[in-house]
C-alpha cells in the first residue's frame, strides 16, 4: 500500500503566505525523509486560506530537495485552463522531475474559482474537464499539425510548424504514453469514480467525506471497470484521511478535539464554506441530519482517524474492510500554527514508521 501526503493545503488567512509556503515545503521534505511514497498538492486561484495557485510551480521547487517521493497534482482544475498550457507545463515538470509526476485532474471544488472562471454550472464544468483531458492526451499522442475542433477549445497549429527547428511541437511527457492520470471524488456515488474506472484512471477519494461516501466511491469505480471489461482492484484507488497520532489514545483525542488545533480549525472552516454554497451533504455521516444540528466535534469523530499507533492501525484496517480495498492512503496536511506543527510532524513519523508497516503486513502488501 502506498502512503502519501495530501495538501489542499489550508492555513488561516491571516498567516503570511511566504510562511505558509515554507511550512508546506518542510512537510514535503519531512515526508520524503520518513518514508512517504508520494505527495499531492491542490490548486486554488482565489483563496488566501488555500494559497497554492500552481501546484506544479510549488512542487517544482521541491524536486531537488527530495529524493524519493513522487509528486501529484491534487488537482489541476481543467475547466479553468487552456489544454495546451496544461499539456506543455505538465510535460515540462515530468522531464524536470525525471518522471516523478502523477497527473491529478478534476473540475475544481472551490466556488469562488468557479465564479472567477465562469464555470458555476456543474454539467458545463464537467464537460469542459473531459474535453480538456481528451485534448491534452491527443496533443501528447501526435505530432503537428494540430487541428482539434472542440466545443470549448479550438486548437490549430499548422501554418508555423518548422520540423527542422522544432518549432510548432507541443512537448510530450517523459513517461509514455503519459503520466498516471487520477480523478478526485467527494460526492456520494460520484460519477468521477465511474469515469476513472471506464478510462483506466485512478480515483482519489477526498478526506472530508464520511465513511459511507468512501464506500460508494469503490462501488462506482467497480461499476466503471465492469463497463470497460476491466477486473476492478483497489491498487490504483487512493483514499485521503485526516489522521492524528500520539503515544496514547487520550493524548490523540485531546489534540484532535482541541479548539485551537489544526484539525478543529480545518473542519470548522470547511463546514462554513460548504454551508455557504449549500453543499454540506458531502460532509454529513447522516445525510438526513439538519445542518443546524451538526457540530464540529461530530465531523471530527466521523472523519478523523486518531489514537495511538496500535489504535490507528486497527482503525485503518477496519475502515478499509468496510469501505473497499484502497491501495493508497493519503494523510491530509493541516495547518502548523503554534504547537500544531510539532504534532503533525510526529503524526507523519509515527504513521510512516510504525503504522504503515503494520498495515502492510496485515493486508499482505
Secondary structure as the mmCIF struct_conf table of DSSP 4:
data_model
#
loop_
_struct_conf.conf_type_id
_struct_conf.id
_struct_conf.beg_label_comp_id
_struct_conf.beg_label_asym_id
_struct_conf.beg_label_seq_id
_struct_conf.end_label_comp_id
_struct_conf.end_label_asym_id
_struct_conf.end_label_seq_id
STRN STRN1 UNK A 2 UNK A 7
TURN_TY1_P TURN_TY1_P1 UNK A 13 UNK A 14
BEND BEND1 UNK A 15 UNK A 15
HELX_RH_AL_P HELX_RH_AL_P1 UNK A 17 UNK A 34
TURN_TY1_P TURN_TY1_P2 UNK A 35 UNK A 35
STRN STRN2 UNK A 38 UNK A 41
BEND BEND2 UNK A 45 UNK A 46
BEND BEND3 UNK A 48 UNK A 50
BEND BEND4 UNK A 53 UNK A 53
HELX_RH_AL_P HELX_RH_AL_P2 UNK A 55 UNK A 60
TURN_TY1_P TURN_TY1_P3 UNK A 61 UNK A 62
HELX_RH_3T_P HELX_RH_3T_P1 UNK A 63 UNK A 65
BEND BEND5 UNK A 67 UNK A 68
STRN STRN3 UNK A 70 UNK A 73
BEND BEND6 UNK A 74 UNK A 74
STRN STRN4 UNK A 76 UNK A 77
HELX_RH_3T_P HELX_RH_3T_P2 UNK A 78 UNK A 80
BEND BEND7 UNK A 81 UNK A 81
HELX_RH_AL_P HELX_RH_AL_P3 UNK A 83 UNK A 96
TURN_TY1_P TURN_TY1_P4 UNK A 97 UNK A 98
BEND BEND8 UNK A 99 UNK A 99
STRN STRN5 UNK A 101 UNK A 106
BEND BEND9 UNK A 107 UNK A 107
HELX_RH_AL_P HELX_RH_AL_P4 UNK A 111 UNK A 116
TURN_TY1_P TURN_TY1_P5 UNK A 117 UNK A 118
BEND BEND10 UNK A 121 UNK A 121
HELX_RH_AL_P HELX_RH_AL_P5 UNK A 122 UNK A 141
HELX_LH_PP_P HELX_LH_PP_P1 UNK A 143 UNK A 143
BEND BEND11 UNK A 144 UNK A 144
HELX_LH_PP_P HELX_LH_PP_P2 UNK A 145 UNK A 145
STRN STRN6 UNK A 146 UNK A 149
BEND BEND12 UNK A 151 UNK A 152
STRN STRN7 UNK A 154 UNK A 157
TURN_TY1_P TURN_TY1_P6 UNK A 159 UNK A 160
STRN STRN8 UNK A 162 UNK A 162
HELX_RH_3T_P HELX_RH_3T_P3 UNK A 163 UNK A 165
TURN_TY1_P TURN_TY1_P7 UNK A 166 UNK A 166
STRN STRN9 UNK A 167 UNK A 167
TURN_TY1_P TURN_TY1_P8 UNK A 168 UNK A 168
HELX_LH_PP_P HELX_LH_PP_P3 UNK A 170 UNK A 173
BEND BEND13 UNK A 174 UNK A 177
BEND BEND14 UNK A 179 UNK A 179
STRN STRN10 UNK A 181 UNK A 185
BEND BEND15 UNK A 187 UNK A 187
TURN_TY1_P TURN_TY1_P9 UNK A 188 UNK A 189
HELX_RH_AL_P HELX_RH_AL_P6 UNK A 191 UNK A 199
TURN_TY1_P TURN_TY1_P10 UNK A 200 UNK A 200
STRN STRN11 UNK A 202 UNK A 205
TURN_TY1_P TURN_TY1_P11 UNK A 207 UNK A 208
BEND BEND16 UNK A 209 UNK A 209
HELX_RH_AL_P HELX_RH_AL_P7 UNK A 211 UNK A 227
TURN_TY1_P TURN_TY1_P12 UNK A 228 UNK A 229
HELX_RH_3T_P HELX_RH_3T_P4 UNK A 234 UNK A 236
STRN STRN12 UNK A 238 UNK A 245
BEND BEND17 UNK A 247 UNK A 248
HELX_RH_AL_P HELX_RH_AL_P8 UNK A 249 UNK A 256
TURN_TY1_P TURN_TY1_P13 UNK A 257 UNK A 257
TURN_TY1_P TURN_TY1_P14 UNK A 259 UNK A 260
BEND BEND18 UNK A 261 UNK A 261
HELX_RH_AL_P HELX_RH_AL_P9 UNK A 262 UNK A 276
TURN_TY1_P TURN_TY1_P15 UNK A 277 UNK A 278
HELX_RH_3T_P HELX_RH_3T_P5 UNK A 280 UNK A 282
TURN_TY1_P TURN_TY1_P16 UNK A 283 UNK A 283
BEND BEND19 UNK A 285 UNK A 286
TURN_TY1_P TURN_TY1_P17 UNK A 287 UNK A 288
BEND BEND20 UNK A 289 UNK A 289
HELX_RH_3T_P HELX_RH_3T_P6 UNK A 291 UNK A 293
HELX_RH_AL_P HELX_RH_AL_P10 UNK A 296 UNK A 303
STRN STRN13 UNK A 304 UNK A 307
BEND BEND21 UNK A 308 UNK A 308
HELX_RH_AL_P HELX_RH_AL_P11 UNK A 309 UNK A 323
BEND BEND22 UNK A 327 UNK A 327
STRN STRN14 UNK A 328 UNK A 332
HELX_LH_PP_P HELX_LH_PP_P4 UNK A 333 UNK A 333
TURN_TY1_P TURN_TY1_P18 UNK A 337 UNK A 339
HELX_RH_AL_P HELX_RH_AL_P12 UNK A 340 UNK A 350
HELX_RH_PI_P HELX_RH_PI_P1 UNK A 351 UNK A 355
HELX_RH_AL_P HELX_RH_AL_P13 UNK A 356 UNK A 363
TURN_TY1_P TURN_TY1_P19 UNK A 364 UNK A 364
#
